[in-house]
C-alpha cells in the first residue's frame, strides 16, 4: 500500500509505503483457486490497510491484482469481493500493463538515469522483463514464474529450478543483442520484494529503510554468493537475518534465483535496486494530478 499527499507546492510526499506478504499465489501456479488460508491472510492485511486509509482520511483509492488474479480460477470472484467489501476500484491488470507500470516507476527519484534501460520485476507469481528507451517501451514479457511459485514447484531443488528458469527466459539473450546499442549499454534496474530484500540484506538492515535501498547496486556475483549462502541456511536463520520481513525467508532463495538467471541471460554484471515498483506506477497513472507533480520518496 502506498499513500501519497499532494501539496499545494506540487510535491507529492509519501505518507505510508508498506507491504504485507500474504502468499496469495500459493498453490495457484497450475490455475487452481486461491486457498482459504491464503485468502484469510489477504483479507486480514486488507482489513488493516482499510483501517489505515480511514485513519488518514484518504480520498481516492485504487487497487490492482496481478498474476494470481489472472491465473487462479476464482480470481475474478475475489476481485469482485474486494471491491464489494471495501468500495475500492479493483482492477485485474494484464502482464503487459504490469510491465509498463513497473517500467515507468522504476527510475523515480534516481539520478544519472540513462535513456536505455531494462527493468526486472520479480513478483510472487510472475516476473516481468522490460526493455525501454526513455518512457518508451521497446519490448516486454511477463513470465509465469515468481518467488512463491518457483519455491513451491522445486522446493529444495536449486539445480532444477535454475534449469527451469533458464529455459523459460532463454530468449532474453537474443533480445538483449537485438535491442542493444553499440554506444550505450542498457542499465538494468530491479523492482519488487526480492530485489529490495536483497538490497536490505546487503546493507545489514534490521529495520527496512526504503530510502536507503533505493539506488543500491548489487553485482551478479554477490547475488549468486548470497543465493548459495541463504540456501545452506535453515529457515529460522534466514528469518533472523531478515527481521524486517521474516515471512520472506522461505521464498528469498527462489526469487533471488530468478533475478540471477535473468541477469545472466541479459549478460549483465550488476543491477540497480529500485523501491519504486508497480504501486508507484499505478498511482501516477491513475491520478492525473500526480503526473506533473514531483514525487518525494
SULRA-V931945 format. One record per residue. N is the residue number from 1. PHI is phi as a letter, one per 40 degrees, with the letter a starting at -180 (NA if undefined). PSI is psi as a letter, one per 40 degrees, with the letter a starting at -180 (none if undefined). Layout:
N:PHI:PSI
N:PHI:PSI
This chain:
1:NA:h
2:b:h
3:b:h
4:b:i
5:b:h
6:c:h
7:c:i
8:c:e
9:c:e
10:g:e
11:b:h
12:c:h
13:b:i
14:c:h
15:c:d
16:b:h
17:a:h
18:a:i
19:b:i
20:b:h
21:c:h
22:b:e
23:f:f
24:c:d
25:c:e
26:d:h
27:g:e
28:b:e
29:c:e
30:b:e
31:g:e
32:c:i
33:c:i
34:c:h
35:c:i
36:c:d
37:c:d
38:c:d
39:c:d
40:c:d
41:c:d
42:c:d
43:c:d
44:c:d
45:c:d
46:c:d
47:c:d
48:c:d
49:c:d
50:c:d
51:c:d
52:c:d
53:c:d
54:c:d
55:c:d
56:c:e
57:f:f
58:c:h
59:c:d
60:b:h
61:b:h
62:b:i
63:b:i
64:a:i
65:b:i
66:b:b
67:d:d
68:c:d
69:c:d
70:c:d
71:c:d
72:c:i
73:c:d
74:b:f
75:d:d
76:c:d
77:c:d
78:c:d
79:c:d
80:c:d
81:c:d
82:c:d
83:d:d
84:c:d
85:c:d
86:b:e
87:g:e
88:c:i
89:c:h
90:b:h
91:b:i
92:b:h
93:c:i
94:c:i
95:c:d
96:c:d
97:c:d
98:d:d
99:c:d
100:c:d
101:c:d
102:c:d
103:c:d
104:c:d
105:c:d
106:d:d
107:c:e
108:d:h
109:g:e
110:c:i
111:b:i
112:f:f
113:c:h
114:c:i
115:c:d
116:c:h
117:a:i
118:b:h
119:b:h
120:b:h
121:b:h
122:c:h
123:b:a
124:c:d
125:b:e
126:a:i
127:b:h
128:b:i
129:b:h
130:b:h
131:c:h
132:a:i
133:b:h
134:g:b
135:c:e
136:c:h
137:c:h
138:c:d
139:a:i
140:a:i
141:a:h
142:b:h
143:b:h
144:c:f
145:a:h
146:a:a
147:c:d
148:c:d
149:c:d
150:c:d
151:c:d
152:c:d
153:c:d
154:b:e
155:f:b
156:b:e
157:c:g
158:c:d
159:c:d
160:c:d
161:c:d
162:c:d
163:c:d
164:c:d
165:c:d
166:d:d
167:c:d
168:c:d
169:b:f
170:d:d
171:c:e
172:c:d
173:c:d
174:c:d
175:c:d
176:c:d
177:c:d
178:c:d
179:c:e
180:c:i
181:b:h
182:c:d
183:b:e
184:a:h
185:c:i
186:c:h
187:c:i
188:b:h
189:b:i
190:b:h
191:b:i
192:h:i
193:c:d
194:c:d
195:c:d
196:c:d
197:c:d
198:c:d
199:c:d
200:c:d
201:c:d
202:c:d
203:c:e
204:g:f
205:c:i
206:b:d
207:b:h
208:c:h
209:b:g
210:d:d
211:c:d
212:c:d
213:c:d
214:c:h
215:h:e
216:c:h
217:c:h
218:b:h
219:c:i
220:c:d
221:c:d
222:c:d
223:c:d
224:c:d
225:c:d
226:c:d
227:d:d
228:c:d
229:c:d
230:c:d
231:c:d
232:c:e
233:c:i
234:c:i
235:d:d
236:c:d
237:c:d
238:c:d
239:c:d
240:c:d
241:c:d
242:b:g
243:c:e
244:c:e
245:a:g
246:c:d
247:c:e
248:c:e
249:d:d
250:c:e
251:b:e
252:c:d
253:c:d
254:c:d
255:c:d
256:c:d
257:c:d
258:d:d
259:c:d
260:c:d
261:c:d
262:c:d
263:d:d
264:c:d
265:c:d
266:c:e
267:g:f
268:c:h
269:c:e
270:a:i
271:a:i
272:c:h
273:c:h
274:b:h
275:c:e
276:b:g
277:b:a
278:d:d
279:c:d
280:c:d
281:c:d
282:c:d
283:c:d
284:c:d
285:c:d
286:c:d
287:b:h
288:d:d
289:c:e
290:c:e
291:c:d
292:b:e
293:c:i
294:c:h
295:c:h
296:c:h
297:c:none
